[in-house]
Amino acid sequence: MKLVNIHKQVLVLLLFIIGFQSAQAQVWTMQQCIDTAQVRNKNLQMSRNNIAIGEQKEKEAKANLIPKVTINADYKYFTNLPYQLMPLSTFNPAAQEGTYKETQFGVPHNINVNLTLSMPLYNPQVYGAIQTTKIASELTELQYQKTEEQIYFEISNLYYNAQILHHQLAFVDSNLINAERLLKNMQLLNEQLLAKGTDVSKVKLQVAQLTTQKENINSKYQQVLNALKFAMGISIEQKLQIESNIQYQNINEYTTSSTLDIRITKTQNRLLSSELSTLNKSRFLPSLSLFGTYGTTGFGYNGLPNSFLDFYPIGYAGIQLSYPLFNGTVTQRKINQKQFELKNSELQFSLITEQNTMQIENAKLQRTIAKKSVETTTKQIELAKAIYEQTVLQQKQGTASLTDVLLADNALREAQQTYLSAVIDYLKADLELKKLTGNISTTK
């Protein structure tokens, strides 16, 4: 682990700023921000709820194998009793065969109360649904890990941006101190008629520009901190102070492992295969179920000469076999759809794998270039600072003009900005490489 070095003047200024704000704001490390987001980020909370929903769906599918018991009750009052045709010989043995007589059966009041038990012995759709919901639960857990990874990535980027803006603000403060010191010198020389009024105006303009730049950077810094608080799931009003020291590693080769995107695509492929298998089984395999009923039937009559309400028991049990012969090709159309979805899933897997390989190579190149830029611009800052100090000294001795001083100051600021850009490019490239190689984790 290597600490990013900045010149002593800026370090003293940073220590002063941190010491001043420590009484008002807690210093949060990046890992503390990530740990807080693990608990309070609402996207992660919703993802955990989705995992719980997936578990309940899996239990729901398994519950279809448990016997179901229902109680049914109904009451019917017949204003007109149903008719039935009876052979006339039933009433008159001498009646001609083939002749019938209509007659009404039953009583007006009918009451039925039954307890029914049903249990599937074998149902391909139920067993297929159990397998499918199990894979769907695995997919939900992977999606939760994906959300975790995204939160880790987002908070890391925001934290890096905040650190860079913090250092940029320190550089501007340092440059502003130098500019104000130069302004005092130029005003003194102008009073002694050794400098022009336009020279003083030029330095005043530089001071005003640096002041405006400081205000803009400070505004951006606060915006990034607010975004960081939002990603963490804490209140915007809460005080937050980040670590000022930027840490980055030397070139570290990560072992490539299966990324979450690839694992999610594989699981989606398994899910589609399971759904396709369930459709094929339900198309060719029968369903077998056990059922039974026990209850009572009541018959009642409220007329003359005899009113009554009598109940009689009823009970039966059986086995039902159901085999699909033809359902209008609905199942076949569903099978065709799943086959196309499965082909797309395979193509998606191939696409993600190839894209991941390309992005890994690009991230490695970007990180290498950024690291070299950090090393180069670190030396450039020291050189630009030395040139600036020498030019200021020469200007006091009358061997350098104000323009030379301003040019040296601009060169120093450009070197500082290039250095900060190189550092943030390195950190982001390294973070991207961790993600692409499957090494990004909230525990690292």
Secondary structure by P-SEA (a helix, b strand, c coil): cccccccaaaaaaaaaaaaaacccbbbbcaaaaaaaaacccaaaaaaaaaaaaaaaaaaaaaacccbbbbbbbbbbbbcccbbbbcccccccccccccbbbbbcccccbbbbbbbbbbbbcccaaaaaaaaaaaaaaaaaaaaaaaaaaaaaaaaaaaaaaaaaaaaaaaaaaaaaaaaaaaaaaaaaaaaaccccaaaaaaaaaaaaaaaaaaaaaaaaaaaaaaaaaaaacccccbbbbcccbbbbbccccccccccaaaaaaaaaaaaaaaaaaaaaaaacbbbbbbbbbbbbbbbbbccccccbbbbbbbbccbbbbbbbccccaaaaaaaaaaaaaaaaaaaaaaaaaaaaaaaaaaaaaaaaaaaaaaaaaaaaaaaaaaaaaaaaaaaaaccccaaaaaaaaaaaaaaaaaaaaaaaaaaaaaaaaaaaaccccccc
